[in-house]
Amino acid sequence: MQRGDQIWVDIINFKDWVNSLEKKPDNHEIKDLILYLDHFLGFSLVRNDSSKPGWSHVLNQPVLNRRVIVSAGFSSGEEIPSELTLDKVTGEDQQFYLTIIPKFRTAFGLIVILGALIAFLALARYTHIIRDAAAPRRPDGQRPYSLARGQMAFWFFLVIASYFFLWIVTGDMDTLNTSVLALIGISAGTALGSAFVDAAKPVPSGSSGNQPIVDVTRPHLEVLAELKRLRADTQKELEALQKARTLISSSDKQVLDDNEQQQNEVRERLANYRWQSAYFAWPTWKGVMYDLLAVNNLISFHRFQIFVWTLILGIMFVANVYNEPAMPEFSATLLGLLGISAGTYVGFKLPETKAQ
């Protein structure tokens, strides 16, 4: 059975049960009986404003089907005992199971949401949908992922998945609240502020330390092998320049300056090769984390702060939706704290802009 169904309850020895009650309700006729599910719900299988508290008891922590005890009683709390045994003829279980998550609608919704998520991940990998177009390129030639755009995408998918889940479980279409709007607004404002800051700086074609050096479209093992060879050749070139410097007369200042300049250029190339090698040796998740948390390959606390707050609130959000089930109500203080973290992130991007 599920929401919207009708249940017929066979009551045996109703009058004897009523007479056995210590405190009879004022209205104690059969017409005054109401339905009980799991000793708690006193209404028909229709969820409305008056019955929501009772439904919350049955629908929290939802599963596909939940075994419930069906009985009848009075609104005062007096409930008729219910005993169900195996069918004497077929031997089948006669317990009631309430369908909380309908399979067809759930499967259809999962296909749509997962399809959208897969499409988004593909776009995220091969396009600039959440990349920072104003940042220097990574060693693989791609722009890094944007923390602000990533946060906006995170809350977008979390909210639409939760909204669909609550509609499946409760049937309500009006489940959004002010906390959800505030979360969406904070994430959108963070992305918008970040975009304004990024618009103030020129779009770089790359930086000396982040230019693709080798053909990065090949397998990573081949890229690492070539970078290893380049590092070895460059190290030999540096050692040759250092040896040549020992043979230059101290009075020949111009030649010494030229040698020093050549060594600096080789050292820069060598450092670049080492950084490239380290990057391509990383697992994919580490590269993404550096995109989100690092500025010029250094982890920044203001980025780490907003990342952790978003993750914690996301976990609380999912837990609340599953346990209630309802959209969470975050306090103004908590939302303000997230807003401060977002403002700090945008504010610290200004020095990043000047540094680049």
C-alpha positions as CSV (number, residue, x, y, z in Angstrom):
1,M,0.0,0.0,0.0
2,Q,1.1,3.6,-0.5
3,R,-0.2,7.2,0.0
4,G,-3.6,7.6,-1.6
5,D,-4.8,4.0,-1.0
6,Q,-7.8,2.9,1.0
7,I,-7.6,0.5,3.9
8,W,-10.4,-1.6,5.3
9,V,-10.0,-2.7,8.9
10,D,-12.1,-5.6,10.3
11,I,-12.9,-4.9,14.0
12,I,-13.9,-7.9,16.2
13,N,-15.8,-7.4,19.5
14,F,-15.7,-3.6,19.2
15,K,-18.3,-3.0,22.0
16,D,-16.4,-5.3,24.4
17,W,-13.2,-3.4,23.8
18,V,-14.9,0.0,24.3
19,N,-16.4,-1.2,27.6
20,S,-13.0,-2.4,28.7
21,L,-11.5,1.1,28.4
22,E,-10.7,2.8,31.7
23,K,-11.6,6.2,30.2
24,K,-14.1,6.3,27.5
25,P,-13.9,9.1,24.9
26,D,-16.9,11.3,24.6
27,N,-17.4,10.1,21.1
28,H,-16.9,6.3,21.1
29,E,-19.0,5.0,18.2
30,I,-17.6,3.1,15.2
31,K,-18.0,6.2,13.1
32,D,-15.6,8.0,15.4
33,L,-12.7,5.6,14.9
34,I,-9.6,6.8,13.1
35,L,-6.7,4.9,11.5
36,Y,-3.5,4.1,13.3
37,L,-0.2,3.2,11.6
38,D,2.6,2.0,13.9
39,H,0.5,3.2,16.9
40,F,1.0,6.8,15.8
41,L,-0.9,7.9,12.7
42,G,-4.5,8.9,13.3
43,F,-5.7,9.6,9.7
44,S,-6.3,8.2,6.3
45,L,-3.5,7.6,3.8
46,V,-3.7,11.2,2.5
47,R,-0.9,13.6,3.5
48,N,-2.2,17.1,4.3
49,D,-1.3,20.0,6.6
50,S,-3.0,18.5,9.6
51,S,-1.5,15.0,9.1
52,K,2.1,16.0,8.4
53,P,3.4,15.5,11.9
54,G,2.1,11.9,11.9
55,W,3.4,11.2,8.4
56,S,6.9,12.4,9.5
57,H,7.0,9.5,12.0
58,V,6.4,7.0,9.2
59,L,8.4,8.7,6.4
60,N,11.6,9.6,8.1
61,Q,14.7,7.6,7.1
62,P,12.7,6.3,4.1
63,V,13.2,2.9,2.5
64,L,11.4,1.3,-0.5
65,N,8.9,-0.5,1.7
66,R,8.3,-0.3,5.4
67,R,6.4,-2.8,7.6
68,V,3.7,-1.0,9.6
69,I,1.1,-2.1,12.2
70,V,-2.4,-1.1,11.0
71,S,-5.1,-0.6,13.6
72,A,-8.0,1.7,14.6
73,G,-8.8,3.7,17.6
74,F,-10.0,7.0,19.0
75,S,-8.4,10.4,18.7
76,S,-7.8,10.4,22.5
77,G,-5.1,7.8,22.0
78,E,-7.0,4.6,22.7
79,E,-6.0,2.1,20.1
80,I,-7.5,-1.4,19.3
81,P,-4.8,-4.1,19.6
82,S,-3.8,-5.5,16.2
83,E,-2.6,-9.1,15.7
84,L,-1.7,-10.5,12.3
85,T,-0.7,-14.1,11.7
86,L,0.2,-16.1,8.7
87,D,-2.6,-16.9,6.3
88,K,-4.0,-20.3,7.3
89,V,-4.5,-21.4,3.7
90,T,-1.5,-20.0,1.8
91,G,0.9,-19.5,4.7
92,E,1.7,-16.0,3.3
93,D,2.7,-13.1,5.5
94,Q,-0.3,-10.8,6.1
95,Q,1.6,-7.9,7.5
96,F,1.1,-4.5,5.9
97,Y,4.0,-2.9,4.0
98,L,3.8,0.8,3.2
99,T,5.5,1.8,-0.1
100,I,7.4,4.9,0.7
101,I,9.6,5.2,-2.4
102,P,7.7,4.3,-5.5
103,K,10.0,2.4,-7.9
104,F,8.9,3.7,-11.2
105,R,9.0,7.4,-10.3
106,T,12.2,7.0,-8.5
107,A,13.9,5.2,-11.4
108,F,12.6,7.9,-13.8
109,G,13.9,10.7,-11.6
110,L,17.3,9.0,-11.1
111,I,17.7,8.7,-14.8
112,V,17.1,12.4,-15.3
113,I,19.2,13.6,-12.4
114,L,22.1,11.2,-13.1
115,G,21.9,12.1,-16.8
116,A,22.2,15.8,-15.9
117,L,25.1,15.0,-13.5
118,I,27.0,13.0,-16.1
119,A,26.4,15.7,-18.7
120,F,27.7,18.3,-16.3
121,L,30.8,16.3,-15.4
122,A,31.6,15.8,-19.1
123,L,31.1,19.6,-19.7
124,A,33.2,20.3,-16.6
125,R,36.1,18.2,-18.0
126,Y,36.0,19.3,-21.6
127,T,34.7,22.9,-21.4
128,H,35.0,26.0,-19.3
129,I,31.6,25.6,-17.6
130,I,33.2,25.7,-14.1
131,R,36.8,26.6,-15.0
132,D,38.5,29.9,-14.1
133,A,39.1,31.5,-17.4
134,A,41.2,34.3,-15.9
135,A,43.7,32.0,-14.1
136,P,47.0,30.7,-15.5
137,R,46.9,27.4,-17.2
138,R,47.8,24.2,-15.5
139,P,50.7,22.0,-16.6
140,D,48.3,20.0,-18.8
141,G,47.3,23.2,-20.7
142,Q,43.8,23.5,-19.1
143,R,42.5,26.3,-17.0
144,P,42.0,25.3,-13.3
145,Y,38.6,24.7,-11.8
146,S,36.9,27.6,-10.1
147,L,36.1,27.2,-6.4
148,A,33.2,29.7,-6.6
149,R,31.6,28.0,-9.7
150,G,32.2,24.6,-8.1
151,Q,30.4,25.7,-5.0
152,M,27.4,27.0,-7.0
153,A,27.2,23.7,-8.9
154,F,27.4,21.7,-5.7
155,W,24.4,23.4,-4.1
156,F,22.5,23.3,-7.4
157,F,22.7,19.5,-7.7
158,L,22.2,19.0,-4.0
159,V,19.0,21.1,-3.9
160,I,17.4,19.7,-7.0
161,A,18.2,16.1,-5.9
162,S,16.8,16.8,-2.4
163,Y,13.7,18.5,-3.9
164,F,13.0,15.5,-6.1
165,F,13.6,13.1,-3.3
166,L,11.1,14.9,-1.0
167,W,8.5,15.0,-3.7
168,I,8.9,11.2,-4.2
169,V,8.6,10.5,-0.5
170,T,6.1,13.1,0.7
171,G,4.3,14.1,-2.5
172,D,4.8,17.8,-1.5
173,M,5.9,20.2,-4.3
174,D,6.3,23.2,-1.9
175,T,9.4,22.0,0.1
176,L,11.8,24.9,-0.6
177,N,12.3,27.3,2.3
178,T,14.2,30.5,3.0
179,S,17.4,28.6,4.1
180,V,17.6,26.9,0.7
181,L,17.1,30.3,-1.0
182,A,19.8,31.8,1.2
183,L,22.3,29.0,0.3
184,I,21.6,29.3,-3.4
185,G,21.9,33.1,-3.1
186,I,25.2,32.9,-1.2
187,S,26.8,30.5,-3.7
188,A,25.5,32.6,-6.6
189,G,26.8,35.8,-5.0
190,T,30.2,34.2,-4.4
191,A,30.5,33.2,-8.1
192,L,29.3,36.6,-9.2
193,G,31.8,38.4,-7.0
194,S,34.6,36.2,-8.1
195,A,33.6,36.9,-11.7
196,F,33.7,40.6,-11.1
197,V,37.2,40.4,-9.6
198,D,38.4,38.1,-12.4
199,A,37.1,40.6,-15.0
200,A,39.5,43.2,-13.6
201,K,42.6,41.2,-14.5
202,P,43.8,40.4,-18.0
203,V,43.3,36.9,-19.3
204,P,46.8,35.3,-19.4
205,S,47.8,32.9,-22.2
206,G,49.8,31.1,-19.6
207,S,52.6,31.7,-17.1
208,S,56.3,30.8,-17.3
209,G,55.7,28.1,-14.8
210,N,52.5,26.6,-16.2
211,Q,53.0,26.4,-19.9
212,P,52.5,22.9,-21.4
213,I,56.0,21.7,-22.3
214,V,55.2,18.3,-23.9
215,D,52.3,16.8,-25.8
216,V,49.9,16.3,-22.9
217,T,47.4,14.4,-25.0
218,R,49.4,11.3,-24.7
219,P,49.2,8.8,-21.8
220,H,50.6,10.1,-18.6
221,L,53.3,7.4,-18.4
222,E,54.7,8.6,-21.8
223,V,54.5,12.3,-20.6
224,L,56.4,11.4,-17.4
225,A,59.0,9.5,-19.3
226,E,59.6,12.5,-21.6
227,L,59.7,14.9,-18.7
228,K,62.3,12.7,-17.0
229,R,64.5,12.8,-20.1
230,L,64.1,16.6,-20.3
231,R,65.0,17.0,-16.7
232,A,68.2,14.9,-17.1
233,D,69.2,16.9,-20.2
234,T,68.6,20.2,-18.5
235,Q,70.5,19.1,-15.4
236,K,73.5,18.3,-17.7
237,E,73.2,21.7,-19.4
238,L,73.2,23.4,-16.0
239,E,76.3,21.5,-14.9
240,A,78.0,22.4,-18.1
241,L,77.3,26.1,-17.6
242,Q,78.6,25.9,-14.0
243,K,81.8,24.2,-15.1
244,A,82.2,26.8,-17.9
245,R,81.9,29.5,-15.3
246,T,85.0,28.2,-13.5
247,L,87.0,28.8,-16.6
248,I,86.0,32.4,-17.1
249,S,88.3,35.1,-16.0
250,S,87.0,37.1,-13.1
251,S,87.9,40.3,-15.0
252,D,85.6,39.3,-17.9
253,K,82.4,40.7,-16.3
254,Q,80.2,40.6,-19.4
255,V,80.8,36.9,-20.0
256,L,80.2,36.2,-16.3
257,D,76.9,38.1,-16.5
258,D,75.9,36.2,-19.6
259,N,76.7,32.9,-17.9
260,E,74.7,33.8,-14.8
261,Q,71.7,34.7,-17.0
262,Q,71.9,31.4,-18.9
263,Q,72.1,29.5,-15.6
264,N,69.0,31.3,-14.3
265,E,67.1,30.4,-17.4
266,V,68.1,26.8,-17.2
267,R,67.2,26.6,-13.5
268,E,63.8,28.0,-14.3
269,R,63.3,25.4,-17.0
270,L,64.5,22.7,-14.6
271,A,62.1,23.8,-11.9
272,N,59.3,23.9,-14.5
273,Y,60.1,20.3,-15.6
274,R,60.0,19.2,-11.9
275,W,56.7,20.8,-11.3
276,Q,55.3,19.3,-14.5
277,S,56.5,15.8,-13.5
278,A,55.0,16.1,-10.0
279,Y,51.7,17.3,-11.5
280,F,51.4,14.4,-13.9
281,A,52.3,11.9,-11.2
282,W,49.4,13.1,-9.1
283,P,46.0,11.2,-9.0
284,T,43.2,13.2,-10.7
285,W,41.5,14.1,-7.4
286,K,44.7,15.8,-6.1
287,G,44.9,18.0,-9.2
288,V,41.3,19.0,-8.7
289,M,41.9,19.8,-5.0
290,Y,44.8,22.0,-5.9
291,D,42.7,23.8,-8.5
292,L,40.1,24.5,-5.8
293,L,42.3,25.3,-2.8
294,A,45.6,26.6,-4.2
295,V,46.9,29.9,-5.5
296,N,50.1,29.7,-7.5
297,N,50.4,26.0,-6.3
298,L,50.2,27.1,-2.6
299,I,47.1,26.1,-0.5
300,S,45.3,29.2,0.8
301,F,43.4,29.2,4.0
302,H,40.5,31.4,2.8
303,R,39.8,28.9,0.0
304,F,40.2,26.0,2.5
305,Q,37.8,27.7,4.9
306,I,34.9,28.1,2.4
307,F,35.5,24.6,1.0
308,V,35.2,23.0,4.5
309,W,32.1,25.0,5.5
310,T,30.4,24.1,2.2
311,L,31.2,20.4,2.7
312,I,30.0,20.4,6.4
313,L,26.7,22.2,5.5
314,G,26.2,19.8,2.6
315,I,26.5,16.8,4.9
316,M,24.0,18.4,7.4
317,F,21.7,19.2,4.5
318,V,21.6,15.6,3.2
319,A,21.2,14.2,6.8
320,N,18.3,16.5,7.5
321,V,16.5,15.7,4.2
322,Y,16.8,12.0,4.9
323,N,15.9,12.0,8.6
324,E,13.0,14.5,8.7
325,P,12.2,14.4,5.6
326,A,12.2,18.1,4.9
327,M,14.5,20.8,3.7
328,P,16.7,22.0,6.6
329,E,16.2,25.2,8.4
330,F,19.6,26.8,9.0
331,S,19.8,29.6,11.5
332,A,20.6,33.2,10.4
333,T,23.8,33.0,12.4
334,L,25.0,29.9,10.5
335,L,24.1,31.3,7.1
336,G,25.8,34.6,8.1
337,L,29.0,32.6,8.9
338,L,28.9,31.0,5.5
339,G,28.3,34.4,4.0
340,I,31.4,35.8,5.8
341,S,33.5,32.9,4.5
342,A,32.3,33.6,1.0
343,G,33.0,37.3,1.4
344,T,36.5,36.6,2.7
345,Y,37.2,34.4,-0.3
346,V,36.1,37.1,-2.7
347,G,38.1,39.7,-0.8
348,F,41.3,37.7,-0.9
349,K,41.0,37.3,-4.7
350,L,41.9,41.0,-5.0
351,P,45.5,40.5,-3.8
352,E,45.6,37.4,-6.1
353,T,44.6,39.7,-9.0
354,K,47.4,42.2,-8.2
355,A,49.9,39.4,-7.8
356,Q,49.2,38.0,-11.3
